[in-house]
């Protein structure tokens, strides 16, 4: 814009002119008003998709819906939310812990508290980002005060986990701690005896190891925990 024109416009503005008419040529070029958008075709109520789960196949999202509303046991009345599980379908390695704790109950994701951070850190040390594995628990709801899961709660929740394993199709399942290992193996043998030795659980190669919360209380066992996770990651083809 030339200096003269700018000055002229400034004088116009100072004398109270706050618009300028468009030339006829400009009016001819102005875009036609847009037609109103066609109404969207709805075939039924549309459930909002959690952005974290966008990209998962519809069959999996359908499976997930009733799990999030589950009332199969008494924990549904004390939980903040269902902690469904996290990770990609097709992850070659799937971890199964015991049950959500307080942090998991609040955040809706398994293994995000202190024990979970140790799991994440150990995986990272081995060279595996947490997002490459699937993580779930025997129970999807927190037992009040983090008490031990009751047999009826585990029996009610196991079908969800078994279906989830079918969707993930991991090459290796890794059980974390006594509860997960004994439940998945239907065994009463203790974790100290079972850890580090492959077994089979529900048709999947299964490696038992310690629970990371146990490692936090017994740091002397950390090298064994790291070795087990290394074995699982290697055999799953992650490293
Ligand atoms: N302990 C578990 O067994 N699972 C969690 O998700 C957190 C702590």
Boltz pocket constraint, residues with backbone or C-beta under 6 A from the ligand:
constraints:
  - pocket:
      binder: B
      contacts: [[A, 97], [A, 98], [A, 99], [A, 100], [A, 101], [A, 104], [A, 109], [A, 110], [A, 111], [A, 112], [A, 113], [A, 115], [A, 116], [A, 136], [A, 137], [A, 176], [A, 213]]
      max_distance: 6.0
